[in-house]
Amino acid sequence: HRAKGGRAIFVRQNTVILAAHDVEIPLVSLMNVPLTHGGKIGFQVENTLAAAAAAWHLGVPRDMIRAGRESFGADMDKSPGRFNLCEINGATVGVDYGHNTSSLSALIDTFNTFSHERRAAVYSAAGDRRDQDMVRQGERLGANFDRVILYEDHYLRGRKPGEIMELFQQGLKQGGR
């Protein structure tokens, strides 16, 4: 693609690189991109690359792209429920409205990069998911957390009260941790 004059964006040695043909331009170190927590949060690295690529394609100057990456983080006040991380009494706490199997897997992959003795989760999801996906979420929770607190919020979306929790609990029983 690049040999034909195409452009690409990628990460090498924890630095976002803009590349066109045989020219590579370092854009920003992931250590300076708060959204990625120094490159530790893979799905946020992907989001950073997508946003930078879109801006680059639209002709936004590199210094503005860099400034945008360096100034945007997943702070509770700026983007609540979008993988906000904070330290509370020595524990790392993540707050995210990831409510499907793939987002839960991404969150678990991210937490695997943090040291921990124990893990706890407070979890819910909307009712408009397939039964097998809700059971799978329960399995993932049960396999990766020592304590799981389930709650049913108001997004039943056609399900009966308690039905979401029953599906999660089926999966939790299979989780093994």
N, C-alpha and C positions, 0 to 999 in steps of 0.2 A: 504494500500500500504506500509506504513512504518512498520507495524507489520510483513510484509512478507520480511523485509530487504530492501525495496525500499527507495529511497531518495526523498526529496522534498525541495523546496525553497519557502519561503513566507515572508510576513511582519507581525510583531507583535510589537505593541507599537512603530511604526515608525522605526523599526530596521529590516534589512534583516537577515533572519535566514536560515542557512543551516541545514537540518535535515536528519539523517539516522537512521532508526529503532527508538530507544528511546533516541538518542543523538541529542541535539540541540545546534548549535554553532552560536552565534551572529556574523555576518560578518561585517556589517557597518550600522551606523545610517543614515537614509535618510537625516538628517540635514547636513551630510557631502558629499552628492551626488549632485553636482551642477545641473546635468541634471534634477533632480526632483523638484528643488526649495523647498527643505525641505520636500518633499513628497506631495506637493500641486498639482503636475501635474500627474494625475493618469495614463495616457497613457505612460508617461516617467518612472513611477515606474514599469509598466509592462515591458517596454523595458529593464530597469535595471535588473529586475528579469530574463528575458530571456537570456540576455548576461552573467550574473553571472552563471546561471544554465548551459549554454553551456560550459563556461570555466571550471566550476567545473567538469562536465562530462568528459572533455578532460584531466583532471588531473592537471590543472593549480593550483599552490599553492595558498592557501587562501590569503596570504599577497599580492600576485600579483593581485588577483581578486579585493581585497579591494582597492588597489592603483589605479587600472583602473577605478573603480566606483568613487573614490574621485577626480580623475583628469580630467574626461571627462564631459564637459558641452556643451550646445547648443549655443556656442558663434558664433557671426556673421562671425568671421574670420575663425573658424574651421569647421563649418557646416552651411553655410548660407541657409536660407529658411527652416530650420528644427526647428521650434518653438523657434526662438530667442526672448528673452524678454529683454526689456530695459526700463529705465525710462527717459522720455523726458518732461521737464517742468512740473513735477508732474503727468504726465500721464504714465500709463503702456502701452507699445506698444509691440505687438506680430507680428512677421514676420514668416509666414509659407506658404509653398507651399502645403497646404492641400486643395485639389481641388475635393473632392467628398463628398457625404452626410455624410458618417461615420467619415471622418476626420474633417469635419466642426462641427459635433456634439461633437466630442472630444475637439475641440478648445473651443466651447461654454461652455461645462462643466467645462473646466479649467478656463475660464474667470469668471465663476460664483463663483470661490473661491477668487476672488479679489474684494475689495470694489471699487465702482465706482458710479458716479452720472450720467454719460452719456457714451454711447458706440458708436463708429463709426467703420465701416469696409470698407476697399478697397478690392474688391474681383473680381476674374475671375476664369475661369476653361477652360480646353481644351474641344474641341467640340465632343470628342468621348465618351460622356456620354449619357445615355438614356434621352429622353425628360423629363420623370417623375422625374428623379433624379435631373435634373437641376431646374425644377420647385420646387422640395422639398428643394433644397439648397436655392432658393429664399425665400421660406416660413420660413426656419430656420433663414436666415438673417433678414427678416422682423419682426420676432417674438423676436429677441434678440439684435437688434442694433437700436439706435435712428437715425442714419444716415448711409446710405449705398451708396458707390460710386462704381459703376460697371465699369469695363473696359474690352475690348476685346483684348486679346493679339494675337500673331501670330499663336497660336495652334488651328486653326479652325477645323482641322482634318475632312474635308469633309462637313463642314457646310458652309452656305452662310454668308457673313458679316452681322452682326446684329442679326442673329438667336439666338445665345447664350444669348444675352442681352434680347431679347424678352421673352425667357423662364424664365430667372431669374426674370424679371419684373412681369410675371404672378404670380409667387410665392410671390414676395414682396408685392403685392396687398393683399394677403391673410394673411400676417404675423402679422398684428395687432399692432405692437409697434410704 
